[in-house]
Amino acid sequence: MSANEPPSSLVDRDGLRFDLFVYPEAPTRPWRADLFDASGGWRSFATPLELIRHLAHLGMTPMSRGGLR
């Protein structure tokens, strides 16, 4: 590691890689965010709360089928 490198790598350790674009509210348009994942998937969010909920669930493991119904 060189003296200019950060102490931890910028590679995501969970394998989650995405690009997030946030468009603040303006007089001519409402707030919006677009999320593009590494596999080419895309999602758009109309509110910050929608985006936060989605981001909070990205790192969670899927529940087994034997869970609550």
VOBAPA-11691 format. One record per atom (N, C-alpha, C): residue number from 0; y negated, z, x negated. Coordinates in steps of 0.05 Angstrom, whole numbers. Each point is the difference from the previous one (the first is absolute). Layout:
<nodes>
seq; north; up; east
NUM; Y; Z; X
...
</nodes>
This chain:
<nodes>
seq; north; up; east
0; 23; 0; -17
0; -23; 0; 17
0; -24; 0; -18
1; -20; -18; 6
1; -24; -1; -16
1; -20; 21; 9
2; -21; 5; -15
2; -20; 20; 7
2; -15; -7; 25
3; -1; -26; 7
3; -15; -9; 23
3; 16; 0; 26
4; 26; 3; -1
4; 16; 0; 24
4; -2; 27; 15
5; 0; -1; 27
5; 0; 25; 15
5; 27; 15; -5
6; 0; 26; 3
6; 24; 16; -5
6; 23; -8; 19
7; -5; -9; 24
7; 21; -9; 18
7; -3; -29; 6
8; 22; -13; 4
8; -1; -29; 5
8; -11; -5; 28
9; -13; -23; 3
9; -11; -8; 26
9; 21; -11; 19
10; 24; -3; -10
10; 22; -10; 17
10; 8; 21; 20
11; 2; -8; 25
11; 7; 19; 22
11; 29; 9; -4
12; 4; 25; -2
12; 26; 12; -5
12; 19; -2; 25
13; -12; -3; 24
13; 16; -2; 24
13; 7; -28; 8
14; -10; -20; -16
14; 6; -27; 7
14; -18; -12; 21
15; -20; 15; 9
15; -19; -9; 20
15; -23; -13; -13
16; -4; -26; 5
16; -22; -15; -11
16; -13; -15; 22
17; -27; 3; 2
17; -14; -15; 21
17; -29; -3; -8
18; -14; -18; 14
18; -28; -4; -3
18; -13; 8; 27
19; -21; 16; -2
19; -14; 9; 23
19; -29; -10; -1
20; -8; -12; 22
20; -28; -10; 3
20; -12; 14; 24
21; -22; 14; -5
21; -14; 14; 22
21; -27; -13; 4
22; -6; -7; 25
22; -25; -12; 8
22; -15; 20; 17
23; -21; 12; -12
23; -15; 20; 15
23; -14; -12; 25
24; -6; 18; 18
24; -13; -9; 24
24; -27; -12; -7
25; -7; -21; 14
25; -25; -14; -4
25; -12; -6; 28
26; -25; -6; 2
26; -11; -6; 26
26; 14; -23; 15
27; 12; -18; -15
27; 13; -23; 13
27; 30; 2; 2
28; 12; 22; -11
28; 29; 3; 2
28; 9; 29; -2
29; 22; 7; 13
29; 10; 28; -2
29; 15; 5; -26
30; 6; 25; -6
30; 15; 8; -24
30; 27; -13; 2
31; 11; -8; -23
31; 26; -12; -1
31; 12; 3; -28
32; 26; 2; -2
32; 14; 0; -26
32; 25; -18; 2
33; 6; -13; -22
33; 23; -17; -2
33; 17; 10; -24
34; 26; 2; 5
34; 19; 10; -20
34; 21; -22; -5
35; 2; -8; -25
35; 19; -21; -8
35; 21; 13; -19
36; 26; -3; 6
36; 20; 12; -18
36; 10; -21; -19
37; 15; 9; -20
37; 9; -17; -22
37; 19; -22; 10
38; 13; 4; 23
38; 19; -21; 10
38; -14; -20; 18
39; -27; 2; 2
39; -15; -20; 16
39; -5; 9; 29
40; 8; 24; 7
40; -5; 11; 26
40; -30; 7; 3
41; -10; 0; 24
41; -28; 5; 5
41; -3; 17; 26
42; -19; 18; -1
42; -6; 16; 24
42; -30; 5; 1
43; -11; 0; 24
43; -28; 4; 4
43; -3; 26; 16
44; -22; 15; -6
44; -5; 25; 13
44; -28; 0; 12
45; -3; 9; 25
45; -26; 0; 13
45; -15; 26; -3
46; 14; 22; -8
46; -13; 25; -4
46; 10; 14; -26
47; -17; 16; -12
47; 9; 15; -24
47; 25; 17; 6
48; 1; 12; 24
48; 23; 17; 6
48; 26; -15; 1
49; 0; -25; 10
49; 24; -17; 0
49; 9; -4; -29
50; -19; -6; -17
50; 7; -6; -28
50; 11; 25; -14
51; -12; 23; 4
51; 9; 25; -12
51; 28; 7; 10
52; 6; -4; 25
52; 27; 6; 11
52; 20; -18; -13
53; -7; -26; -3
53; 19; -19; -13
53; 5; 8; -29
54; -21; 5; -15
54; 2; 7; -28
54; 17; 26; -4
55; -4; 19; 18
55; 15; 25; -2
55; 30; -4; 4
56; 8; -21; 14
56; 28; -5; 5
56; 13; -19; -20
57; -16; -13; -17
57; 11; -19; -19
57; 21; 12; -19
58; -5; 24; -10
58; 18; 12; -19
58; 23; 15; 12
59; 1; 2; 26
59; 22; 16; 13
59; 25; -17; 0
60; 23; 14; -1
60; 25; -13; 2
60; 7; -4; 30
61; 13; -22; 7
61; 7; -4; 28
61; 19; 21; 10
62; -3; 8; 25
62; 18; 20; 12
62; 27; -12; 6
63; 20; 16; -1
63; 27; -10; 7
63; 2; -4; 30
64; 20; -16; 8
64; 3; -5; 28
64; 10; 24; 16
65; 8; 21; -14
65; 10; 24; 14
65; -22; 20; 6
66; -25; -8; -2
66; -23; 18; 4
66; -5; 4; 30
67; -23; 12; 6
67; -7; 5; 28
67; -4; -26; 15
68; 5; 1; 25
68; -4; -23; 18
68; -18; 7; 23
</nodes>
